[in-house]
Amino acid sequence: MSQLPIEAVIPELLAGIQRSPQVILKAAPGAGKSTHFPLALLKANLVEGKIVMLEPRRLAARNIARYLAQQLGESVGDTVGYRVRGETRVSANTRLEIVTEGIMTRMIQHDPELNGIDALIFDEFHERSIHADTALAFSLEVQAALRDDLKIIVMSATLEQDALQTLLPMATYVESHGRSYPVAVRYQALKQGEPLVASMEKQIRQLLAQENGSLLAFLPGAASITQLTQALGDLADDLDVCPLFGQLNFAEQQKAIAPTPNGRRKVVLATNIAETSLTIEGIRIVLDSGLERRARFDLKTGITRLEQVRIAQSSAEQRTGRAGRLAPGVCVRLYSEAQLKQQPVVPVAEIVQSDLAPLALELAQWGAQEATDLQWLDVPPAVAMAQARRLLHTLGLMDERMQLTAQGKAAHHLGVEPRIAAMLLTAQQLGPVHLQSALALAALLEEPERQVLDVQHSLHRWQQGKHSKARPMAQRATALAHKLDDGFDLRRVDSTLLAVVACLAFPDRIAQQRGQHGQFLLANGHGAFVADDQPLAGSDALIALDLMRGHQQSSQIFSALALDMVQLEQQCPHLFSEQERVDWDEKAGRLVAEMQWRCGQLVIRRQALPAPNQQKMTQALLNYVERKGLSVLNWTQASLDWLTRVRCAAEWLPEENWPDMDDEALRHQLSDWLEPYLAGISSVKELNKVPLMDALITRLGWPLSQQLDEWLPTHHVLPTGTSKRIRYQLGMEPVLSVRMQEVFGEKSTPLIAKGTKAIVMELLSPAQRPLQVTRDLAGFWRGAYKDVQKEMKGRYPKHVWPDDPANHSATTKTKRQLNS
């Protein structure tokens, strides 16, 4: 260990920890920051209490703890221990604890003064996990308000140094430049349409034949790794092909990491799990697809979309560095250098594109009214926070004042995802049998079987003793039951209740078949589908537990349970509502009124009602417009132009109190602005009689309507006295098209929007052909006009082309007309 590059800066690091409350360490992968530095800190006895180190990945946490314990000649759980989800190896003697999966956040929440803990280390911070960002925000507040003696150390291979030093202004900055052998980088960009797995197979075979040592290949996800593992099944006997991704069990992951026996080589097929933290022995060759799969949360559907994207430049460097740990190596990149330079320098932080419901729960428990009350490298987006709080309110965990309910506080105590916590707590209220089924489902969801759609099958295998993860699932269910002051007995789990309790966690994902095999509508209004060859594709209803949105409009369901809607209504009536609905039947050409029994946006039953009165008729027309869209209204060019000006004004003058005038807001708030103008309208055909402009102006309000014409006028008066229309387009600058002679004497570009927007001048020839586009009319007169003047004098000699256009009289006439 003494030969690791980090050794050179250990004295500087320890000195920094003595004099500063915060330390930032930048060190290349393999420098020893995750292993040698924590051990050196431990041995130096600079802190009396415990050291807690946060690792983003469970596999890394376990392996680092094992390695450090070996260096001390001890067992894991003595001086060095770890806590990961479902497994704890610590004792009263433990002085260095390696934790993951939000455990550090829960430790701070449980004891904000962090009694007995004197140092927090954030390892691999460049991965920007939401857990690391949250724990750092909490620990900075603890350090500022409660524990000025607490040491905070942030470690990273690549980091945004300026931003991090702004967040940690008291930090001592230390950099270890690392030491690695040279790596020859080759670019072999895939051709358009060339299949990735087949190309990687070909490259691997060539590299193994040409180079010595073991090979590490980076692929985007588990599916491509599995496919490539099968394709390489015929490699030589002295070659081991080892997949490495998060869903593998611990033994399979260890096989990929462990040294190979003498004389053998290894091909490791990994996701970005192998970029940092883990040292894979013997690697001399790296093959980089340049791709990874990133989860992006869709606020509109509440569903995560898994996208295959190009990696950031920092990730490419880390992948390459894996080939130069022990000897000179080679890295083949299946993309071009130009493609790499187009990518961001560092990856996007998880907190910017994740489901923030768990964070909203943490912040409410912490007592933060707003996320902005804390310090962040990236502030959680306000829109995503609002959506997260709405979900917590729907689940009964948060009240209207955005405070945790009694159930919300109990949910935080459970330490699981808010949806799962809500399911367990509500199931407990329903009775012991429901709770047993909910406990089983919670464990099954944490340990999903790959490529198993129907979770009932997983439960049956568990109950029959055939499930590969039966033991950890039983331990997890028992631990959750203990937090609820109960026990867990797999024999008491009623499989017929599994779907019912699942609806308590995912009420928005209750799904109803919509007349086509495998096609479903979710309670949140989003479409989803089950693969045709799956038995669940024929279900009338189901509850979708795991689904992913791809490039298509609807999401694919990967995990679900068949659902009996009658049973659900009997046992969970709070998920259903009665609603009187009046709508326009286009086929019949008349209004239809009915009572609907609904589950979210799903209509479960209907019952016809008597013919509607005028008020209901108006409501039916509003429903029709909302369903069909605003285009069914009588839009004139004048009303469209007016609305565009309003939307531009709202964008350019945000300080004014503009009402929301985008299509979505207008469509969902029809009763506020359109309903008063539907008096006497009794059919869809009569909608063209609605004075749409009047309705929109009323929504805007009289004062703003008057100021709109002042701030964003429809026309600009030229020096000739004539008016020309200003073109407004949302997201673009205002444009005025005018013949150049008509703006002679106009010394500078006209301004609108309280002087904040310059009109783009599209200057035309006498024949109305574009000559120049400029935002700086004065600059044009002084400069480029000279070239235009020369050309125009030859082409249009009968027109005036003065030497000083800024001070010349504007005109629409030729020289002859002027002289006559």
N, C-alpha and C positions, 0 to 999 in steps of 0.2 A: 504493500500500500504506500510505502514511503516514496515510491518512484512516480506516483501519480502527479499530474501537473498542478493540482490544487495545493500540493505541499508548499510550493513557492510563495503562496499568498496567505498561508495559515497564520503566520505571525501578524500580518496586517489585519486579517479578519478578526482574530481574537482581541487585538488592540481596539478595533472599531467597536466591538461588542462591549468592551469595558467603558469606552468614553461616550458611546451614542446609544440612544434607546432604539434606533432603527438601523438596519444594515441591508444594503442591496448587493447581492453577489451575482455577477454575470460570469458564467463559466461554460465552456463548450461541453457537449455530451462526452462522457467518458473521462472528464477531468477529475472526478472523485467528489463532486459537491454533495451528492446524495449519500455517500458512504463515509469517506475519510473525514470530511468536515464535521458532521454530527458527532463522530467518535472523538475527534480532537477537542470539540467543545465540551464533551462529556468528561474527558480526561483532564482538561484544564481547570475544572471546578470553578468556572467563572460565574456560574449561576447555582444557587443553593437548591432551588426547587426542581421540579420535573421539566424536561424539554419535550414538547409535543411537535411532531413534524407531520404536515399534511402532504399526502401523496395523491395525485389525481386518480390513480388506478390501483385496484385491489391486488393485482398480480405483482406490481412493483412494490407495494407496501409489504407483502409477505416476504418477497425475496430479499429486500433490503434488510428487513429485520433478521432473517436467517443469517445473512452474510455478516452483519455486524455482531450478532451473538457468537458466530464461529470465531471472529477475530478476537473476541474476549475469552474464548474457550468456555462458553456457557451455553445453556439452552435458551431458546426463545421463551420469553416470559420472565426471565430473571432481570438483568440490568436493562436489556432491550426487549420490548414487546410490541405488539400491534393490536389494533382494533379495526376490523372491517365488518361489513354487514353480515350478521349471522355468525361471527367468529371473533372471540377475544382471547388473546394470549398475553396477559399482564399479571403482575403480582405486587405485593407490598414493596418489593425491592426494585421495581421498574423505575428507572430514571429517564429513559428515552422511550417515548411512545410514538409509534408511527400509525397514523389514522387516515381514514378516507371516507368517501360516501357521505359527506355532510356531518360526520361524527364530531369534527372540531366545532362546527356551528352549534350542535346540541350541547357540547361541553360548556361553551360560553353562555348559552341561554340558561343552562342549569345553574351555573355559578359565575355571574358576570365579573366577580372579583378574581376569578381564576386562582383560588387559594391553593397553594402548593405547586403552582405552575409558574415558572419564571421566564420561559422563553418559548416563542412560537416560531416555527420554521415553515415557510410556504415553499415547497419544492416544485420544480417544473412549472413555475407560475405562468410561463409563456403559453401553456395549454389553455389558459383562461377559462377553466371550468367555472360554472356558476357557483359551485360549492366554495371554491377558493376565493372568488370575488366577495361572496357574502361573509365568509369567516374573516377575511381581511378588513372589510368595512366594520364589522362588529368589534374586532380586536383593536382597531385604531381608536374607536370611541372609548373602549375600556381603558386603553393606555392614556388617553387624554383626560378622562374623567375620574378614573378609579385607581389606576395602577401605573404611575409614572416610572416605576422600576421595571415594568414588563419589557422584555426585549422582543422585537419583531424583526425577523430576518426573512427577506424575500429572495429566492434563488431562481435563476432562469438561465437557459442556454441562449435564448434570444429574447430581447424585451425592448419595449419602447421606453428607452432610458429617460428622455425628458419628461414624458407623462408620468412615469413611475416616481421620478424624483420630485415632481410637483405634488404627487399624492403623499410622499414620504419626505417632507422637507427637512427633517432632522437626520436623515439617513447618511451614514458613511457608505460611499460607493467603492466597491472593490471589484476588479476584473481579473480573471485568470484566463490568459490567452490559450491555454490548453497546449497539448502537444500530440500531434498525430502524424502518421506517415502519409506521404503524398498519395493522392487518389487521382487516377487518370479518368477524366469525365468524357464520355462519348455521347453524342446526341443522335438518336435513331428515331426520328418522329414517325409515328404511324401514318400510313396513307389514308386518305378519305375512305371511310367504310371498312377499313381493315379490322377484323375482329381482335379484341384485346387478348383474350385467353390463348387463342391459337398463336398469336404473335409472341406472347410471353413464353409459351412452350418452346417455340423455335429458338428464341434467344437463349433460354436456359440451357438447352441441349448444346448450342454452339459455345456458350461461355464455359460450361463444364468441360468441354473437349479442349478448349484453348487455354484455360486458366487453372491455377492450383487453388486449393482452399475451398471452404464452404461458401454457399451462396444465400443471400437474403433477398427475396423479391417482395416488393410492396404492391399490393393489389387494393382495389377500392372497398371490397366487402367480403363477407363470408361465402356468398354464393359463388363468386368468381374463384375464390380460394379452393372451395370444394371441387369445382369443375376442373381446375388446373391440377389438383392433387390426383384426381382420377386419370387425367391425361398423361401424367408422369409416372404412372404405375409400373412401367416397364424399364425404368432406369436400372443401371448396374447394381449388383448385389451390395457393393460397398458404399452405396448412397442411400441415405435416409431422407424421405420427404416428410416434413413436419409442418402441418398447418398451425397458425397462431392467430387467434382472434378472441374477443372477449367472452363469447358464449361457450367456449370449450371448457371442459372441467379442468381442475387444477393440475391433475396428473398429465393431461395432454399438453397443457401449456408449459409445464416444467420440462417435458421431453424436448420441446422446441428450443428451450433456453440452455439446457445442460450441455456440457462438453461432450463431444463424440468420442467413442473409444478409439485408440490408436489405429491408424490406417483407414479410418472411415471418414467420409465427407457427409455433409448435411446440406439439404435444400430447405430453407425455411420460407414458407409462404405466409406473409403477415399483412395485417391491416396497419394503420398508423399507430397501433399499440406498441410497435417496435421502434418508433422514432426516438423515444427518449426513455430514461429511467432504467430500462432493461439492457443488460449487457449480454449479448448472444455470443458465445465463445466461437472462435475460429473463423469468423466471417472475413472474407477477403474480396468478395464480389457482391455488388449490389445491383439489382435490376429494379428500376423505379418506373412504375406506370404513370406517375405524376398525378394520380387520381386518389380521391378519398370520398367517403360518403358522409355527408353532414346533414344533421336534422335541422329543419327550419319549421317553426310553429306557425300555422296559418290562423290568424286571429279570427277570420270570418267563420271558419268551420270548426275551430277548436281541435283541429287534427294536425298532427305533425307530418310534414312532408320530407321524405328522405331524398336528398339530391346528390347525384354524383357530380363532384366539382373538381376543378384543378386545384392542386395544393398551392399554398403560399410559398414565397421564395425561401423563407426561413425553414419551412418543412423540407424543401428540396435539399438545402444544405445539411440538415440533420440526417436525412436519409443517406446522403453521400458519405458523410463522416463515419458511418457504420463500417465502411470498407477499409478504413485506415487506422483501426485501433491497434493491431498487432504487427502489421507489416504493410508495405506499399500495396495498394489495392486498385480496383477498377469499378467504376460506376457507369452503367449504361442507362440513359434517360430516354424513355419512349416518347419524347416530345422535343420540340425545337428550343433553342436558346431564346429566340424571339418570343415564343409562347410563355416561357418562364418569366421574362421581363415584364410581360403584361399583367402578371399576377400581383396581388398585394404583397407587401413585404412580410407581414405577419398575418395569421388567421384572424377571422372575425371572432370576437368574444362570444361565448355561449350565451351570456346574459342578454345580448342584443336580439337573439333570434330563438329564444326558448319559451316554453310554457312557464309563466312566472307565478302560477298558483302556489307552488311550494314556497317561493320567495315571499309572496304576499302574506302567507301564513306566518313565516318567520318574522317578518317586519312587524306585523300586528302583535305578535307575542313579545317582541323586543320593546314595543311601545313607540315605534316610529310612525308618526302620522303619514309622512310621505317618504318615499325612497330618497328624496333629495336632502332629508335630514342627516343622512350619513355621507361618508366620503367614498367615492367610487372612481375607478379608472374609466369605466363606461357606465354612465347613469342608466338604470333600467328604463326602457321606453315607457312614457306615460300611458300611451294607448294600451300597451300590453299589460301594464299594471292594472288599469281600469278593467280590462277583460278578465284578468285573474281574480280580482275582487268580486266581480259579478258571479263567477263560478263558485267562489267560496260562499257567497250569499245564497245561491241556489242550493248548495249542499247543506245549508243550515249552520255553517261554521262561522259566519260573519253577519253582523246586523246592519241596519241601514246607516248607522254612524261609522261603519267600517271598523267596528271593534269586534274582537272575538266573542262569540257566544260561549256559554258554558260548554257546549259540545265542541266548539272550536278550540278551546283550551285543552279539553280532553284529547282532541285529535292531535294537537301538537305534542302532547305527552307520549302518544303512541310512536312518534318518530317514523311514520310512513307517509307516502304520498297522500295529499288531502282527500282524493277520491276514495282511496282504500280505507283511510281513517273514518270517513263518513259512513262507508258501507259497514264497517265493523261496529261502530257505535249505534247505528240505526238497527242493525241486525240484533244487537244485544237487547234493544228495547222490544223487538218483535218476539223474542223468546230464545231459549237455549238451543233448539234445533237449528234455527236460523243462524245463530252465532257460530255454531260448529261448521256449518256450510260456508259462512263468510271467512272464517279462519282458514279453512282448506283452500278456498279460492285465492285468498291473499298470498298464500305460500305458492300455489300453482302459477300465479301471475309473476312472481319474482323469479321462478325457475322454469320458464316456458320450454317445452320440448320443441326442437326444431322441426318445422314442416308438419306440425300437427294442428289442424284447423279447429277441430271440435275438442274443446277442453274437457268435455265429458269423458273422452277416451283416456286422457291423462289421469283423470280422477280414478277411473276404473283400474288402470294399471297400478296406481298408487295403492288402492284398496286391496288389490290382489298381490301386492309385494313385488311387482315387476317394473316399477318406475326407477330409473337410474339415479334419481336424486331424492329417493324416498326419505333417507335419513336427515339431510339438511332441511327438507321441507317440514318434516315432523318437528325438528328442533325450532324452526322459525314459527310455526303455528303455535307451538307450546309457549314460546317466549311472548308472542303477541297476546295469547290467552292470559298469561300471567299478569301482563300490564292491565288487563281488564278484570283482574281478580277472579279468574276462572281457569278451567283446565281445557285440554284438547284431547279428544278421543276420535280417531279416524273412523271408528266403527259407528259413531253417532252421526256421521255426515250423511245427509239426505241428498242424493244426487239430483232429485227433482226440484230442490230449492236453489240449486247452484245459479241458475239463470235469474231467479227472482232477486237474490241478494246482489248479483252483478248489476242489476238495474239501479240499485241504491248508489253505486259508485259511478255509473255511466248512464244517467237518465237521458242524456242527449244522444246516446248511441243505440237506443232502442230502435229496431229496424223492422220495417214492414215491406213485404214483397210488393212490387208495383206492376204486377201483371205480366212480367217477363221472367223466365227462369234465371235465377241467380242475381237479378237486379233488385236493389232495395232502396227505400227512402228512409233516412234517419230522422229521429225526432227533432234534430236541429235543422232539418230542411235540406241537408246535404245528401247527395247520392253516393251509393256504395255498391260494390258487387262482390260475389263469391265466385271463384272459378267454377266453370260448368260441370267439371267432373267430380265435384265434391257433393256428398249427400246433403249437406246443409243448404246447397243452392236451391233445393226444392222446398225449403221451410216457408211457411206463411209469415212467420215472424222470428226474429232472433235478436240477441244482444251482442253487438260487436265489441270485443275487448281490445283487440289490437288491429289497427288498420292504418294504412299509409297511403297518402295521396301521391300519385305519380304524375305523369305529364297529362293524363286524361282528366276530364272534369270530375269524375267520381273517384272515390278511394277504393282500394282493394282491401278486403277484409282477410286478415291472416289468422285471426283467432276469434272464436265466437262460441255461442251456446244457443241451441234451439230454445225458443221462448213460447210459452203458452200464455197468450194475452189475457184470457179469462182468469187464469190463476193469478196473474200479476195484478189485475184490477181488484180481485178479491183481497189479496194480501197487502197491496200497496196502493190503496185508493188515492193517496195524496199525489200520486204521479199523473192522475187523470183530472180532466176538467170538462164541464159542460159549456157549450158555447152556441148561442143562437147566431146563425150565419145566413145572410142574405146576399145573393150574388146574381149576376146576369148570366143566363143560360144562352150562349150564342147559337146553339143549334135550334133551340125552341124559340128564340127571339123574345124571351120574356124573363121576368124576375122569378127567382126560385128562393123560397125560404125553408130552412130546415134546422133542426136541433142536431148538433154534432157532439159526440163524445170523443174527446181528443187526448192524445198523449204527446205533448209538445206540438209539432206540426203534423203529426199523423192523425188521420181521421179513422177512428176505430169503428164507430157506428153512426148511422144517420136516421133521422125521423122527420118526415115532411111536416111543415107547419102551414097554417092558413095563409092566403094571399097577403102580401105585405102592404102596409099603409105608406104614405108619402115619406115619412121619416125613414122607414126601412128601405124604401126605394132609393133614397139618397145614399144610404149606407151601402146598398148593393152596387151603385154606380162607383162609389169610392173604392169598394173591394175590386171591382172590375178594372179600374185604372191602376190600382196597386199591383194587381196580378199581371195585367198586360203591359204595363209600362206607360210612361208619360207621353209616348209618341201617339197614343190614341186621342190626345187632346188636339185642339185646333191651333197649331203653332203657325203663326205668320212669320215672315222674314223679320218684321219689326220686333216681334216679341223675342225671337231668337237672338237678334242683335242686342236687344236691351239686356237679356239675361247674361250674355257674354260680357257686356260691360260691367255688370254687377259682380260677376265672378272675378274679373280682372281687378276691379276696385278692391275686393276683399283680399286679393293676393298682394296688391301693391300698397294698400293702406290698412294693414292689419290692426292698427291701433284704434280704428273706428269700430263701433259695435254692430258689425254686419250680421244679420241672421244667416243661418246656414242655407245656402241656395244651390248646393250640388244636387245632382239627379237623385241620389239615394235618399237624401234628407227630404227633398220635395215629395218623393214617392211614398215615404213612410210617415209623413206628417200631412197627408192630404186633408185630414179633418180640420187642421188649423187654418189652411189658406184657401182650399178649393171648395169645401163644403158650403160656406155662405153663398157661393155663386151658383149652386146647383138647384136653387129654388125654382120649381116649375119644370125642371128637366125630368122627363119620365122615361127616356130610352137612351140607348147607346148612340143612336143616330143624332139625337138632340145635343150631344156633347159638343158638337161644332158651334153651338150657339153660346157657349160659355165665354164671357169676356175675359179671356186668359190674362191679357195685359193688366187689366184692372185688379185681378186676383193677385198677381205677382207684385204689383206696386203696393197693394195693401199689406202684403207680407213684409215688404222692405220697410214700409213706414214712410209717411209724408216727408219728414225732415231729410232723411237719407236720400229719398227719391229726388228731391230738389238739389241736394249737394252733389249727387251723382252727375247731373248735367253740368255742374260747375267744375267738378274735379276731373271727370272723364267726358268731355263734350263729344257730341256725335260728329261735329264738323270743326274745321279750322278755317278762319277767315284769312285769305291771302292778301298781300299788299295791293292787289288789283281790286279788292273789295268783294270778290267772289268767295263762296264757301266750298270747301272740298271735304268729302267724308273721310274720317279717320277709320282705318280698319283695325278692329280688335280681335285677337285670337288668344284663347287661354294658353298660358305657358310661353307666349311669344311677346315681343315688343310691339307697341302700337306703330302702325305704318300709315304714311300719307303719300299717295302717288300723285304727282303734279308735274306739269311741264316746267322745265327749268326757268323759262322767261318769266313765269308767274310768281317766282319767289325772289327775283332780283330785288334788292333792297331789304330783304330779310337777313339781318346781320348774324343771327345765331339760331340754333335749332329750337323750335317751339317746345315748351315743357308742359306737361300735364301732371295729374295726380299730386297736387300741391307742390309742384316743382320737382318731384322726385323721379319722373320718367321723361326721358327725351324721346320725342317722336322720331322714328326712323324715316328719313326722307328718301323716297324713291323718285329720283329726278328723271324726267322723261324728255325725249326729243320733241320737236314740233310735230312729228308723226306718231307721238305717243309710244315711242320705243324706249326701254330703260337705258339710261346713260350712266347713272351713278346711284349707289345706295350708301347713305351716310347717316351717322348719329351726330356728327360734328359739322354743321353747315359752315360755321366760320372758318374752320380748318380747311374745308373743301375749297371755299372761295380763295383762300390764300395759297393753296397748293395744287391739288390735282385738277382744279378747274382749268388751269393753263393748257393742259394737254387736251381736255375736252373742247376748249375754245378753238384750238387749232383745227381739230378734226371737223367740228360743226361749221366753222366758217366756210370750209370747202364743200361740205355736204348741203348746208342750208344757208346759202349766201344772202337770201332775201330777208333773213331774220337777224335780230340784233344780238350781238355777242360782245358785250362791253368788256373793257379791261378791268374795270372795278365793279363787279356785279353786286357787291354788298351795298354800294351806295348809288346804284342805278335804279331808275324807276322800273317797276314791274310792268309787264305788258302781255297782251295776248295777240298783238298785231305784228305785221311784217313792217319792214322799213318803209315800203311804199305807202302803206296805210297810215303810218305815223307822220309821213311828210305831206300827205294830201290834206 
